[in-house]
Amino acid sequence: MTKSEKRSFLNVAFETIGLPVFWGVAMTLGFYLLINLGVIDTRIVNRYFTGHPVVYFEAVLFFIGVAALFMKLISVGGQFNTFSEVQMVAKPVDGQAIEDVDGMLASLKQFPDHIRHSYLVTRLQTMLQFVQLRQSPVGIEEELKHQSELDGIRRHEGYALVRIIVWAIPMLGFLGTVIGITLSLGDLSPTSLVATPEKAMEGLLAGLSIAFDTTALALTLSIILMFCQFVTNRLETDLLEAVDTHVEYEFAGRFVSPPETTATIESTSPHVADVSHLSKVVLKSVETMVNKQTQAWQNSVRANEVRWSDVIQAAGTNIQTNMTSAFRQSMRDYTEELDRAESNSLARTERQWDKFQHVLTENAKVMQAQQAELVKQGDLMLQAINASGEVSKVQNALNENLKSLTMMGQFDETIMSLSAAINLLNARLGAEAREASHLRIHGSDDDYRRAA
């Protein structure tokens, strides 16, 4: 771009950052609108693009990068057509006069803005202004190389936004991984593993799914952007090479410096040769320095790529180690909790068995006491039966005695004695019967109390 046509900072910032951000956000909104309307309804898209808030930021950055590359691709593709639209006047056989530069610059300014801002027209204007300023084609080869290097630097800087996005998307993926692992491990506890192990494992697996899905999506989107950047960069490099070739062809031998101008310059300043030599040395030094700086930038980019690869590997190893240790600790806590639960259950079972055995022992004692009491009652019954036999014997004896007394004439006295004996035996039998009944009743109550 020529000095007279430099644009303001706001215009450049809007074209390089504002427009990609605007179109990227618009593409993101359209994409998620299609998902919500059901136009895009696949399990993979719903899982990886709507599973976590981090993926929304990844999608926004991805579409901004796509918009920036698409705009760059349209610009580069359109500039290939400028070679057929921009035609300089044919080179005269005897060379072009320096005075014709003003007319050539005026003809270039008549093109539309999108053509005047292309690499080709900008390079042609810069070279014509160089000849116009010096009024001589001397040093035009060095200037062509210098402008080619400047365009290469501008080409590299034009992908700064895309490079930042390619770097930032994996960082968001790792952020989602850290958040997912933190959530899954934060909700995991030994109590939940023992009480609801299935629910705890479902929460753990859900957190890990979010963690790895965000990283997988980030790496995939970064790879896509890197590939698109490579294709666009390759096309723009081919465009610059074509611009270099075309401009060198147009300016090679076009302008011829008048002899009197050279003689006047040499006669005016005796140190022109020294200054010219010094200028060549300076230009060569600048060229060498630019080459070194370019090489240093390339080395820095390679070093950053290597460092980035090491960081990714270290982060992956760290995540794997942390996950392994956390899972082992959780399983160890789960095993200990199960052991404690089993020990408590065995202790409660032993106490219940002890109580049951004690109750059985008490019942056995009560049964033994009842058996002994039944034996006593049987003895009493035998005694009563024996007493009944004795009463029968006494009655028989009395009957015999009655007969004898009747025969002897002592019937009244015998009757009195017999009545007294019968009353005595009845009183004795009644006392023994009451004592047996009393013992049976009280024995039953004592057995009942011991059983209770």
C-alpha positions in Angstrom: 0.0 0.0 0.0 1.3 3.4 -0.9 2.0 6.1 1.6 -0.8 8.3 0.4 -3.4 5.5 0.8 -2.6 4.3 4.3 -5.8 3.4 6.1 -6.5 4.2 9.8 -5.9 1.8 12.6 -9.7 1.3 13.2 -10.2 0.3 9.5 -7.4 -2.2 9.6 -8.6 -3.6 13.0 -12.1 -3.9 11.8 -11.1 -5.7 8.6 -8.6 -8.1 10.3 -10.5 -8.7 13.6 -13.9 -7.1 13.6 -15.3 -8.8 10.4 -14.1 -12.3 11.3 -15.5 -12.0 14.8 -18.8 -10.7 13.5 -19.2 -13.4 10.9 -17.8 -16.1 13.2 -20.4 -15.2 15.9 -23.2 -15.1 13.2 -22.1 -18.6 12.0 -22.1 -19.9 15.5 -25.6 -18.6 16.2 -26.8 -20.1 12.9 -25.2 -23.4 13.7 -26.9 -23.7 17.2 -30.2 -22.5 15.8 -30.1 -25.4 13.3 -29.4 -27.7 16.2 -32.3 -26.3 18.3 -34.7 -26.5 15.3 -33.8 -30.1 14.8 -32.3 -29.6 11.3 -29.0 -30.9 12.6 -30.0 -33.8 14.9 -27.3 -36.3 15.3 -26.0 -38.0 18.4 -22.4 -36.9 17.8 -23.2 -33.3 17.2 -25.4 -33.1 20.3 -22.8 -34.9 22.4 -19.8 -32.9 21.4 -21.3 -29.4 20.8 -23.9 -29.2 23.5 -22.5 -31.2 26.4 -20.7 -28.5 28.4 -20.5 -24.7 28.4 -16.8 -24.9 27.4 -17.7 -26.4 24.0 -19.8 -23.3 23.2 -16.7 -21.1 23.5 -14.7 -23.7 21.4 -17.4 -23.5 18.7 -17.3 -19.7 18.7 -13.5 -19.6 18.3 -13.6 -22.2 15.6 -16.2 -20.4 13.5 -14.3 -17.1 14.0 -11.2 -18.9 12.6 -13.2 -20.3 9.8 -14.6 -16.9 8.9 -11.1 -15.4 8.9 -9.7 -18.1 6.7 -12.8 -17.9 4.4 -12.4 -14.2 4.0 -8.7 -14.6 3.3 -9.4 -17.3 0.8 -11.9 -15.1 -1.0 -9.4 -12.3 -1.1 -6.6 -14.5 -2.4 -8.8 -16.1 -5.0 -10.0 -12.7 -6.2 -6.5 -11.3 -6.5 -5.6 -14.0 -9.0 -8.0 -12.3 -11.4 -6.2 -8.9 -11.1 -3.4 -10.2 -13.4 -5.8 -10.1 -16.3 -7.5 -6.9 -15.3 -4.4 -4.8 -14.5 -2.3 -4.2 -17.6 0.5 -1.7 -17.8 1.4 0.0 -21.1 3.8 -1.9 -23.3 7.5 -1.3 -22.8 8.9 0.9 -25.5 11.9 -0.5 -27.4 14.1 2.4 -26.3 12.8 2.3 -22.7 10.2 4.3 -20.8 10.8 7.9 -19.8 10.7 8.9 -16.2 8.1 11.5 -16.9 5.6 8.8 -17.8 5.4 7.6 -14.2 2.8 10.2 -13.2 0.4 9.0 -15.9 1.0 5.4 -15.0 0.2 6.1 -11.3 -2.9 7.9 -12.3 -4.1 5.0 -14.4 -3.6 2.6 -11.4 -5.7 4.9 -9.1 -8.7 4.5 -11.4 -9.3 0.9 -10.4 -11.9 0.0 -7.7 -10.8 -0.3 -4.1 -10.6 -4.1 -3.9 -8.2 -4.1 -6.9 -6.1 -1.1 -5.6 -5.7 -2.9 -2.3 -4.4 -6.1 -3.9 -0.8 -7.3 -3.7 -0.2 -6.6 -7.5 -1.5 -3.1 -7.7 0.1 -2.1 -4.3 3.5 -3.5 -5.5 3.2 -1.6 -8.9 2.3 1.7 -7.1 5.2 1.3 -4.7 7.7 0.7 -7.4 6.5 3.5 -9.5 6.7 5.9 -6.5 10.2 4.7 -5.9 11.2 5.6 -9.5 9.3 8.9 -9.3 11.0 9.9 -6.0 14.5 9.1 -7.2 14.0 10.1 -10.8 16.1 7.1 -11.7 15.7 3.3 -12.0 19.0 2.8 -10.1 18.5 0.3 -7.2 15.1 -1.0 -8.5 16.2 -4.6 -8.2 17.0 -4.2 -4.5 13.7 -2.4 -3.9 11.8 -5.3 -5.6 13.5 -7.8 -3.2 12.7 -5.5 -0.3 9.0 -5.2 -1.2 8.8 -8.9 -1.7 10.1 -9.5 1.8 7.7 -7.0 3.2 4.7 -8.7 1.5 5.9 -12.0 2.9 5.9 -10.5 6.4 2.5 -9.0 5.9 1.3 -12.4 4.7 2.6 -14.0 7.9 1.0 -11.4 10.1 -2.3 -11.8 8.3 -2.7 -15.2 10.0 -2.0 -13.9 13.5 -5.7 -14.2 14.6 -6.0 -17.8 13.2 -2.8 -18.8 15.0 -4.1 -17.4 18.3 -7.4 -19.3 17.8 -5.5 -22.6 16.9 -3.5 -22.1 20.1 -6.5 -21.1 22.3 -8.9 -23.9 21.3 -6.8 -26.7 22.8 -6.3 -24.6 25.9 -10.1 -24.5 26.3 -10.3 -28.2 25.7 -7.8 -28.8 28.6 -9.8 -26.4 30.7 -12.9 -28.5 30.1 -10.9 -31.6 31.0 -9.8 -30.1 34.3 -13.4 -28.9 35.1 -14.9 -32.3 34.3 -12.4 -34.2 36.4 -12.8 -31.7 39.3 -16.6 -32.2 39.2 -16.4 -36.0 39.0 -13.9 -36.3 41.8 -15.6 -33.6 43.9 -18.9 -35.4 44.0 -17.3 -38.8 44.7 -17.1 -39.9 48.3 -16.7 -43.2 50.2 -20.1 -42.8 51.7 -21.8 -42.5 48.3 -19.7 -45.4 47.0 -21.1 -47.6 49.8 -24.6 -46.3 49.9 -25.3 -45.8 46.2 -22.3 -47.2 44.2 -24.2 -47.2 40.9 -25.1 -43.5 41.2 -21.6 -42.6 42.3 -20.1 -44.5 39.3 -22.6 -42.9 37.0 -21.5 -39.4 38.2 -17.9 -40.3 37.9 -18.3 -41.6 34.3 -20.4 -38.5 33.4 -17.6 -36.1 34.6 -15.0 -38.1 32.7 -17.1 -38.1 29.6 -17.3 -34.3 29.7 -13.6 -34.0 30.4 -12.5 -36.1 27.4 -15.2 -34.8 25.1 -14.1 -31.2 25.4 -10.5 -32.1 24.7 -11.4 -34.3 21.8 -13.5 -31.6 20.2 -10.8 -29.0 20.8 -8.1 -31.1 19.2 -10.4 -31.9 16.2 -11.3 -28.3 15.6 -7.7 -27.2 15.9 -6.6 -29.8 13.3 -9.3 -28.6 10.9 -8.2 -25.0 11.3 -4.6 -25.9 10.9 -5.3 -27.7 7.7 -7.4 -24.9 6.3 -4.7 -22.4 7.3 -2.1 -24.5 5.5 -4.2 -24.5 2.3 -4.9 -20.8 2.4 -1.3 -19.9 3.2 -0.1 -22.1 0.3 -2.4 -20.3 -2.1 -1.3 -16.9 -0.8 2.3 -17.9 -1.2 1.7 -18.8 -4.8 0.0 -15.5 -5.3 3.0 -13.6 -3.9 5.3 -15.6 -6.1 3.2 -14.7 -9.1 3.2 -11.0 -8.1 7.0 -11.1 -7.8 7.4 -12.6 -11.2 4.9 -10.2 -12.9 6.4 -7.1 -11.3 9.9 -8.1 -12.1 8.9 -8.7 -15.7 7.1 -5.3 -15.9 10.1 -3.3 -14.5 13.0 -5.2 -16.0 14.5 -2.7 -18.5 11.4 -0.5 -18.6 13.0 2.8 -17.4 16.3 4.1 -18.8 18.2 6.8 -16.9 19.4 9.7 -19.1 23.2 9.9 -19.5 23.2 13.6 -18.5 21.4 12.8 -15.3 24.1 10.3 -14.3 26.9 12.7 -15.3 25.3 15.5 -13.4 24.9 13.4 -10.2 28.6 12.2 -10.4 29.9 15.7 -11.0 27.8 17.2 -8.3 29.0 14.9 -5.5 32.4 13.3 -5.7 31.4 10.8 -3.0 28.5 9.3 -5.0 30.5 6.1 -5.6 31.3 5.7 -2.0 27.7 6.5 -1.0 26.4 4.0 -3.6 28.8 1.3 -2.4 27.8 2.1 1.2 24.2 1.8 0.3 24.7 -1.5 -1.4 26.5 -2.7 1.7 23.7 -1.5 4.0 21.1 -3.1 1.7 23.1 -6.4 1.8 23.4 -6.1 5.6 19.7 -5.4 5.9 18.9 -8.4 3.7 21.2 -10.6 5.7 19.6 -9.3 8.9 16.1 -9.9 7.6 17.1 -13.4 6.6 18.5 -14.1 10.0 15.3 -12.6 11.6 13.2 -14.8 9.4 15.2 -17.9 10.3 15.0 -16.9 14.0 11.2 -16.7 13.7 11.1 -20.0 12.0 13.2 -21.6 14.8 11.0 -19.9 17.4 7.9 -21.3 15.8 9.5 -24.8 15.6 10.6 -24.5 19.3 7.1 -23.5 20.3 5.6 -26.4 18.4 8.0 -28.8 20.2 7.3 -27.2 23.5 3.6 -27.4 22.8 3.9 -31.0 22.0 5.8 -31.6 25.2 3.2 -29.7 27.2 0.4 -31.8 25.7 2.2 -35.0 26.5 3.0 -33.9 30.0 -0.6 -32.8 30.6 -1.9 -36.2 29.3 0.5 -38.1 31.5 -0.4 -36.0 34.5 -4.1 -36.4 33.9 -3.7 -40.2 33.5 -1.6 -40.4 36.8 -4.1 -38.3 38.7 -7.0 -40.3 37.5 -5.3 -43.6 38.3 -4.4 -42.5 41.8 -7.8 -41.1 42.5 -9.6 -44.2 41.3 -7.3 -46.4 43.4 -7.9 -44.3 46.5 -11.7 -44.4 45.9 -11.6 -48.2 45.5 -9.5 -48.5 48.6 -11.9 -46.5 50.6 -14.8 -48.5 49.2 -13.1 -51.8 50.2 -12.5 -50.5 53.7 -16.1 -49.4 54.1 -17.3 -52.8 52.9 -15.0 -54.5 55.5 -16.4 -52.3 58.3 -19.9 -53.0 57.2 -19.3 -56.7 57.1 -17.6 -56.7 60.6 -20.6 -54.7 62.1 -23.0 -57.2 60.5 -21.1 -60.2 61.9 -21.0 -58.6 65.4 -24.8 -57.9 65.3 -25.4 -61.5 64.2 -23.3 -62.9 67.0 -25.1 -60.8 69.6 -28.5 -62.0 68.3 -27.3 -65.6 68.5 -26.1 -65.1 72.0 -29.4 -63.7 73.1 -31.2 -66.6 71.3 -29.0 -69.1 73.1 -29.6 -67.4 76.4 -33.4 -67.5 75.9 -33.2 -71.2 74.9 -31.2 -72.0 78.1 -33.7 -70.2 80.3 -36.6 -72.0 78.6 -34.7 -75.3 79.2 -34.3 -74.4 82.9 -38.0 -73.6 83.1 -38.9 -76.9 81.4 -36.7 -78.8 83.9 -38.4 -77.0 86.8 -41.8 -77.9 85.4 -40.8 -81.5 85.0 -39.6 -81.7 88.6 -42.8 -80.2 89.8 -44.8 -82.7 87.8 -42.7 -85.5 89.4 -43.6 -84.1 92.8 -47.2 -83.9 91.9 -47.0 -87.5 90.7 -45.5 -88.6 94.0 -48.3 -86.8 95.9 -50.9 -88.5 93.7 -49.2 -91.9 94.5 -49.3 -91.1 98.2 -53.0 -90.2 97.8 -53.7 -93.4 96.0 -51.8 -95.4 98.7 -53.8 -93.5 101.4 -56.9 -94.4 99.5 -55.8 -98.1 99.7 -55.2 -97.8 103.3 -58.6 -96.3 103.9 -60.1 -99.3 102.1 -58.2 -101.6 104.3 -59.3 -99.7 107.3 -62.9 -99.8 106.1 -62.6 -103.6 105.6 -61.1 -103.9 109.0 -63.9 -101.8 110.5 -66.5 -103.8 108.7 -65.0 -107.0 110.2 -64.7 -105.2 113.6 -68.3 -104.1 113.2 -69.4 -107.6 112.7 -67.4 -108.7 115.6 -68.8 -106.0 117.8 -72.2 -106.7 116.7 -71.7 -110.2 117.7 -70.3 -109.0 121.0 -73.0 -106.5 121.7 -70.9 -103.5 121.6 -72.3 -102.0 118.5 -72.8 -98.4 119.8 -69.3 -97.9 121.0 -67.9 -99.4 117.8 -70.1 -97.0 115.8 -68.7 -94.0 117.7 -65.1 -95.2 117.3 -65.6 -95.9 113.6 -67.1 -92.4 113.1 -64.2 -90.8 114.8 -61.7 -92.8 112.7 -63.5 -91.9 109.5 -63.5 -88.2 110.4 -59.9 -88.4 111.2 -59.0 -90.0 107.9 -61.2 -87.6 106.0 -59.5 -84.6 107.6 -56.1 -86.0 106.8 -57.0 -86.7 103.2 -58.5 -83.2 102.8 -55.4 -81.5 104.2 -53.1 -83.5 101.8 -55.4 -82.7 98.8 -55.3 -78.9 99.7 -51.5 -79.0 100.1 -51.1 -80.7 96.6 -53.4 -78.2 95.0 -51.6 -75.3 96.6 -48.2 -76.6 95.5 -49.5 -77.1 91.9 -50.9 -73.6 91.6 -47.9 -71.9 93.1 -45.5 -74.1 91.1 -47.3 -73.0 87.9 -46.9 -69.3 88.8 -43.2 -69.6 89.5 -42.7 -71.4 86.2 -44.5 -68.7 84.4 -42.4 -66.0 86.1 -39.2 -67.8 85.3 -40.2 -68.3 81.6 -41.1 -64.6 81.3 
